[in-house]
Amino acid sequence: MVSPPHALLDAIAILTEALPEGAIRPLAEALAPIPAGSWPTLHTTATQVLAAPHYREQVGAFITTWQTQAPTVPPASVALALQAAGTAVSRQRRVQTVEVVWTGPASGQPLRRTAQVLQSVIDEARRALLIVSFAVYDIPEIGAALLRAAQRGVAIRLVIESPQASMSKVAYDGLAAFGPQVAAHASVYRWPLEQRATDAQGRHGALHAKCAVADGQTLLISSANLTRYALDLNMELGLLLRGGPQPREVARHFQALIDSGALTLLAPHTATRSTP
């Protein structure tokens, strides 16, 4: 049995991740009966399986890699490998999806915007919602989404930086930006200065993480703070993960920080609107 080199295996993995799920089996079935070494026929047959020019180019590049890097591997073996890889990709897509989230100039790519995705994550939550951010300011639509979540019984935890702990890097109290009703319903956590590492000059680290987790099933990780600039004007990049272990892992990680005292609950009587 011919052992294919890593270049061909990598090409198979890349192709099956790039093509639509419904295209893998027809492509494999078209390639399998073609005699070994019939490269013109392989090129023609493979590219004719797909209608979209973009996918045809990818399949053509794959055949070229196969021809140059592993010409002794027969079509039947490649067809079987394509179907096996395609099945694995399909199963993974059912378990977890990953989507790029963006704020900034349009590029022609169909990327959803950060504000839209964050509101969607909040609105989808039914049991528990965790939001972590460094800066929070001028986001009434996010406050409204959180209030809707609170009204349907979602347990909301907010982990946000404070002006005092940030040593004035944050100019406003983020809790006020959510509105008094959200502050009254949410559990708000701070990272106390005494829990933070310091450098040689005694400067403390910052709570710079930004994420949202809904029901331990959906996770948004983003460079964007919860500010008008970050959600509308800045160039910000993030990932939205649905399913898989990572949403639960992040939720459990922050719960462990709470349990250990690294994050402390803000007293309810202080969870009110404050003046910047």
N, C-alpha and C positions, 0 to 999 in steps of 0.2 A: 504494500500500500504506500502510495506517495504521500509524504508529509509536506503540506504546504508551508511556505515560509511565512514569517510574521507579517510581511508586507501584504500578502493576499488576505490573511485573516483580518488584519486591520481594515483593509479595503471592504471586505464583506460586512464588518461591523458598522463602518461609516455609511455604507450604502443602505443597509437595512434600517438604520436610524433616520436616514434622510428621506426615504421613499414612503409614500402612503402605505398603510398596512395592507390594503387590498391589492397592492401591486406585486408583492414579494412572491406569492405562490404562482401567479401567471408567468412571472419572469423565470422562476426556477423550472416550471414545467416546460417552458419554451426552450430552455438551454439544455436540459437533461439529455434528449435524444440526439443532439448534434455530435458528430464524430469529433474526436480529439484532434486538435490542430487545424480545424476549419475556421480560422480566425475571421475571414471576411463574412462567412455565414453567421458566426457568433455575433459579430458587431451589428450586422443588419437585423438579425432576429431580435436581439436584445433591445435595440433602440426602437423597434417597431411595436414592442409591447406597451410602451407608454406614449400617451398623446402629447403631454406637456413638454415643450422644448427644454425647459430647465431640467426635468427628470431624465430626458433622453441624453442630455450632456453628461449627467452624473453616471448613468449606466455605461455610456461610451467610455468615460474615463476609467470606470471600473474594469471593463474588458481590456483596456490598454494595460492597466496595472497587472492584471492576470496574465496577459500575453508576455509581458516583459519580465515579470518577477517570478512567475510559477507556471511556465508553459506546459510542463509535464502533468499538471493536475487535470484530470479529465472533467468534462462538463457535468457528468452525472454526480461527481463528488462535490463540485462547486454548487450545483443545484441543491444537493442535500444540505450543505453548509448554509446556504442562503435561507432555506426553510427553517432550519434549526435556529439561526440567528433571528429571523423574523418572528418566530414564535416567542423567543425570549424577550424581544423588544415589545411585542404586543402585551405580554404578561406584565412587564414592568410599567407600561403606560397605563394599564388598568389599576396597578397598585399605586402609582404616583405620577403626577404630572408636574412639570416645571415650566414656568412661564417668565419671560423677561419683562420687567416693569420699568418704565422710563418717564422722566420729566426732562424736557429740553427740546432742541430743534428737531423737526421731523426729518427722517432719513429715507422715507419710502417703505420702511419695514413696518408691519402692522403690530406695533407695540402699544399696549394699554398704558395709560398714564397713572402715576402714583396715587393721586387723589381718588381717582375712580376705583382703583383696586382696593385701597384702604377702606373706603366706604363700603365696598362689597364684602370685604372680610368682616367688618363690624356687623353689617346687616345679616350676614349668614349665621352669626353666632347664636346658639340656642341655649347653651349651658354656661360656658365660661369664656371669658375674653381677657387676654393679657396684652397690654400695650406698653412698650418701653421706648422712651425718647429722651434726648438730651435737651432740646429746646422745644417749647410749645408756645405758639403765639398767633393770634388772629386766624382762627380756624373754626368759624361758627358751624360750618357744615359737618365737621367731624364731631363737634360737641352735640349737634342735633342727632347724628347717627348713634352716638353713645347713649344719649337720653332714650332713644327708641329701644336700644338694647336693654337698658335698665328697666324700662316699662314692661318689657316682655319677660322679665325675670332672670336675665343673664347676670351672672356674678362677674363683675368687672374689677380687674386689678390694674392699676396704673403705676408704673415705675418711672419717675421723672426726676430730672435734676432740679435743684433749687438755686436761686441766686446766691444764697449764703454759702452753700457747699461748693458751688462752682467758682468761688472767689471772683464773682462779678463777670465771669465769662458768659453767663446767662443773665440778661438784664431784667427779665420779667418772670414772675411766678407763673409757671406753666399751668398750675391748677386753675388759676383764674380764667385762663383761655378756654377751658372746657365748660365753664359756666357753673353757677352755684348748684343747680339741680344734679348735674353729673357728679360734682364733688360730694354731694350729700349721699349719693347712691353707691359710689365706687370706694374700693379700698385702695388708698394711695400710699405708696412706699417710697422711701428715700434711701440713699446710700450714705450713711453718716460718715463724716470726715474721719472719725476715729477708726473706721473700718477700712480706710483706703491706704494703699501703699504710698510712700513718698520718695522723692529723689534726694540727692545729696544736699540740695538747697531747701529741703522741707516742703516742696510743692507737691500737692496731692494730685492723684489721678482723677479723671473726669468720667462721669456716667455718659459714655458716648455711644452706647448701643442704640439701634433703632429697629424695632421689630413689632409684629402683632401676631398673636396666636389665637385662633378661634376653635374652641371645643377640642383641642389637642389633635385636630385634623388638618387645619390650614395654617400655613406659616408664611408671612410676608417679612422678608429681610430687605432693608433698603438703606441707602446712604442718606435718605431724606429725613430731616427733622420734621416735626409737626408744626410747620410755619407756612405762611402764605408764600414766601419766596421759594421754599423747598418744594411745595406742592404745585406751584404754577410757573415759576420763573427760572429757577436754577437748572443746572444739568445734574440730574440724579439718576442712579441706576440701582435696581434691586431684582430680587427673584421671588416669585410666588410659588410655593410648594403645596400641592394638595395630595394628601395621603402620605404613605411611607412613615418611617419612624421619627423623622426630624421634628415635625411639629410637637409630638409628645415629648421628645427629648428636651426641646427648648423650654416647654412649659414646666417639666419636672426640674430642670436646672434652676429656673427662677424660684420654684417652690422650695428647693433645697437651700437657696440663698436666704429665703425668708425664714425657713426653719432654723437655720444656723445663726440668725441674727445679723448676717451681712447686710440685709435689707430690713429696714424697720418701718412699721406701720405708723403713718402720720395720725396723730390723735384726732378723733372726729371733730372736736370743737375748733381745731385749727384748719379744717378742710373747708374754708369759706373763701369768698372772693377777697383778694388782697389788692392793694394799690401798687402799681408798678413803681 
